[in-house]
Amino acid sequence: MSADPDDPQRAEPSSAETAPEETAPEETAPAELPSPPQSSGPRRIVTFVVAALIALALDVVSKVVVVAELPETHSPVRLLGGVFYLDQTRNSGAAFSLGTGFTVILSVVALAVVVVIARFARRLHSTGWAISLGLILGGAIGNLVDRVFRAPGVFRGHVVDWISVFGPNGEHYPIFNLADSCIVVGAILAALLALLGVDFQGRRSPSKPAP
């Protein structure tokens, strides 16, 4: 028996049944930066401490030798054809003889820098940042030791500087020491890491899309 096309009871497919179901496009979650392994934290802290101790030891030992073997009245010692001169002097200011006359204030600032860097060390997962902050910390402590223990008194002590470049007596560039050098090297490394977008966790920030 054939179906009657005029049969009113014949079921016509509804548009809901015939149209394919449309699904909302899935939203892709933003890619998350991978977290560094938890075990890397202690290793980076060890790197930080070792860098600080090396910087501090080199500075302290060099100053002890300079004070014992190169008195302030001694003529500068010429090295490498005049590139370096060993010439002991005492500095009441900051690195490279800046801020002379503010010894107590500079001592307090140096102590604050030491505390802040030590607190940041707990967040380190980057070898580069560990070395950078370790060098800055070791240099800051090296000069702070002079300010605490050398004449004329606690927090008023004068820092031993002994490296003069391109001429004696700081003619062309202020006389400095190894602590100053460590601070400068650490600061340059920190600036490079910041420019590269590397954070304390050792992750590189994603580059911004071109406009």
Secondary structure per residue as TSV (DSSP state, phi and psi in degrees):
chain	resnum	aa	ss	phi	psi
A	1	M	-	360.0	121.2
A	2	S	-	-81.9	151.8
A	3	A	-	-74.7	139.3
A	4	D	-	-83.4	118.8
A	5	P	T	-66.9	-18.9
A	6	D	T	-93.1	3.4
A	7	D	-	-65.8	118.6
A	8	P	T	-65.9	-19.7
A	9	Q	T	-84.5	-3.6
A	10	R	-	-66.7	131.6
A	11	A	-	-84.4	124.7
A	12	E	-	-95.2	137.2
A	13	P	-	-65.0	133.4
A	14	S	-	-77.5	158.7
A	15	S	H	-62.3	-29.4
A	16	A	H	-68.3	-30.8
A	17	E	H	-80.8	-33.7
A	18	T	H	-85.8	-33.0
A	19	A	S	-72.8	135.7
A	20	P	-	-67.4	143.8
A	21	E	-	-69.4	132.3
A	22	E	-	-97.6	127.6
A	23	T	-	-105.4	140.3
A	24	A	-	-65.8	139.3
A	25	P	-	-61.5	136.7
A	26	E	-	-71.7	135.5
A	27	E	-	-84.9	126.7
A	28	T	-	-87.8	128.3
A	29	A	-	-70.5	143.5
A	30	P	-	-59.7	140.2
A	31	A	-	-64.5	132.4
A	32	E	-	-95.0	140.9
A	33	L	-	-69.2	135.6
A	34	P	-	-64.7	137.0
A	35	S	-	-80.6	141.2
A	36	P	-	-68.2	152.8
A	37	P	-	-58.5	141.8
A	38	Q	T	-63.4	-28.7
A	39	S	T	-72.2	-13.6
A	40	S	H	-74.6	-22.5
A	41	G	H	-57.7	-55.0
A	42	P	H	-59.2	-36.0
A	43	R	H	-65.4	-39.4
A	44	R	H	-69.0	-34.9
A	45	I	H	-65.7	-38.3
A	46	V	H	-62.4	-43.7
A	47	T	H	-59.6	-43.0
A	48	F	H	-60.2	-47.1
A	49	V	H	-66.5	-42.4
A	50	V	H	-63.3	-43.9
A	51	A	H	-60.9	-42.5
A	52	A	H	-64.9	-42.7
A	53	L	H	-67.0	-39.4
A	54	I	H	-63.6	-46.5
A	55	A	H	-60.7	-44.0
A	56	L	H	-65.7	-44.4
A	57	A	H	-64.2	-44.4
A	58	L	H	-60.7	-40.9
A	59	D	H	-68.3	-46.9
A	60	V	H	-65.0	-46.7
A	61	V	H	-64.1	-42.2
A	62	S	H	-63.2	-38.6
A	63	K	H	-68.5	-38.5
A	64	V	H	-61.8	-44.3
A	65	V	H	-65.9	-43.4
A	66	V	H	-62.9	-45.2
A	67	V	H	-63.0	-37.2
A	68	A	H	-78.1	-36.4
A	69	E	H	-106.9	-14.6
A	70	L	S	-133.6	79.4
A	71	P	-	-60.6	160.6
A	72	E	T	-62.5	-25.8
A	73	T	T	-83.2	-6.2
A	74	H	S	-76.5	144.2
A	75	S	-	-66.7	145.0
A	76	P	-	-57.9	142.3
A	77	V	E	-94.4	122.9
A	78	R	E	-88.5	131.0
A	79	L	E	-130.5	150.1
A	80	L	G	52.0	45.5
A	81	G	G	66.7	24.0
A	82	G	G	98.0	5.9
A	83	V	T	-69.0	-40.9
A	84	F	E	-124.7	146.9
A	85	Y	E	-130.8	133.3
A	86	L	E	-91.4	115.2
A	87	D	E	-149.3	101.5
A	88	Q	E	-72.5	134.8
A	89	T	E	-147.0	163.2
A	90	R	E	-111.2	134.5
A	91	N	E	-121.4	121.4
A	92	S	S	-90.5	-3.1
A	93	G	S	-100.6	-155.6
A	94	A	S	-90.1	-161.0
A	95	A	G	-59.8	140.4
A	96	F	G	59.4	33.6
A	97	S	G	66.2	22.3
A	98	L	T	-85.3	144.7
A	99	G	T	74.6	31.1
A	100	T	T	-60.3	133.6
A	101	G	T	101.5	-4.1
A	102	F	-	-119.3	43.4
A	103	T	H	-60.6	-46.9
A	104	V	H	-63.6	-45.4
A	105	I	H	-62.0	-43.5
A	106	L	H	-64.6	-34.1
A	107	S	H	-65.6	-42.5
A	108	V	H	-65.4	-41.6
A	109	V	H	-62.1	-43.1
A	110	A	H	-62.3	-39.9
A	111	L	H	-65.0	-40.0
A	112	A	H	-64.5	-39.6
A	113	V	H	-62.1	-42.0
A	114	V	H	-60.6	-44.7
A	115	V	H	-64.8	-44.5
A	116	V	H	-64.0	-44.8
A	117	I	H	-65.3	-39.7
A	118	A	H	-62.2	-36.0
A	119	R	H	-70.0	-37.8
A	120	F	H	-66.6	-26.0
A	121	A	G	-58.4	-27.3
A	122	R	G	-67.3	-20.6
A	123	R	G	-96.3	1.2
A	124	L	-	-75.7	127.8
A	125	H	-	-131.7	10.6
A	126	S	-	-114.9	127.0
A	127	T	H	-64.1	-41.5
A	128	G	H	-60.2	-46.7
A	129	W	H	-67.4	-34.3
A	130	A	H	-62.7	-43.8
A	131	I	H	-67.7	-43.9
A	132	S	H	-59.3	-53.7
A	133	L	H	-68.9	-30.7
A	134	G	H	-64.4	-42.9
A	135	L	H	-64.1	-43.0
A	136	I	H	-64.6	-42.5
A	137	L	H	-63.9	-46.9
A	138	G	H	-61.5	-41.5
A	139	G	H	-65.7	-41.1
A	140	A	H	-64.0	-41.4
A	141	I	H	-67.7	-38.0
A	142	G	H	-58.5	-46.9
A	143	N	H	-71.7	-32.7
A	144	L	H	-65.5	-35.3
A	145	V	H	-59.0	-42.6
A	146	D	H	-61.9	-43.2
A	147	R	H	-66.8	-28.0
A	148	V	H	-85.3	-40.9
A	149	F	H	-106.4	-12.1
A	150	R	S	-98.7	165.1
A	151	A	T	-66.1	150.2
A	152	P	T	-93.1	-0.5
A	153	G	-	171.8	174.9
A	154	V	T	-61.8	131.1
A	155	F	T	63.5	4.8
A	156	R	T	-122.7	6.0
A	157	G	-	-66.0	148.9
A	158	H	-	-93.0	135.8
A	159	V	E	-79.0	140.2
A	160	V	E	-82.0	115.8
A	161	D	E	-110.9	146.0
A	162	W	E	-153.1	4.0
A	163	I	E	-112.8	119.4
A	164	S	E	-119.0	135.1
A	165	V	E	-113.2	142.0
A	166	F	S	63.3	12.7
A	167	G	S	166.8	153.2
A	168	P	G	-76.3	163.2
A	169	N	G	59.2	25.9
A	170	G	G	63.3	34.7
A	171	E	S	-64.4	-38.3
A	172	H	S	-109.2	-19.0
A	173	Y	S	-156.5	140.8
A	174	P	-	-57.8	142.4
A	175	I	-	-68.0	140.4
A	176	F	B	-139.4	-175.5
A	177	N	-	-135.0	-177.4
A	178	L	H	-69.8	-28.8
A	179	A	H	-63.4	-44.2
A	180	D	H	-60.0	-41.4
A	181	S	H	-63.1	-42.5
A	182	C	H	-64.0	-40.0
A	183	I	H	-63.3	-44.0
A	184	V	H	-65.9	-45.6
A	185	V	H	-61.9	-43.3
A	186	G	H	-63.3	-38.7
A	187	A	H	-67.9	-38.9
A	188	I	H	-64.7	-43.0
A	189	L	H	-62.6	-40.6
A	190	A	H	-62.6	-40.5
A	191	A	H	-64.2	-40.6
A	192	L	H	-64.4	-42.2
A	193	L	H	-63.5	-39.9
A	194	A	H	-65.6	-40.9
A	195	L	H	-65.1	-33.8
A	196	L	T	-79.6	-6.1
A	197	G	T	78.2	22.6
A	198	V	B	-90.3	123.5
A	199	D	-	-95.2	-178.3
A	200	F	T	-63.6	-22.7
A	201	Q	T	-82.1	-2.2
A	202	G	S	82.9	13.3
A	203	R	-	-101.3	142.8
A	204	R	B	-92.8	128.9
A	205	S	-	-65.1	139.2
A	206	P	-	-63.9	140.6
A	207	S	-	-69.5	144.9
A	208	K	-	-75.4	140.0
A	209	P	-	-65.3	147.3
A	210	A	-	-66.8	141.0
A	211	P	-	-67.5	360.0
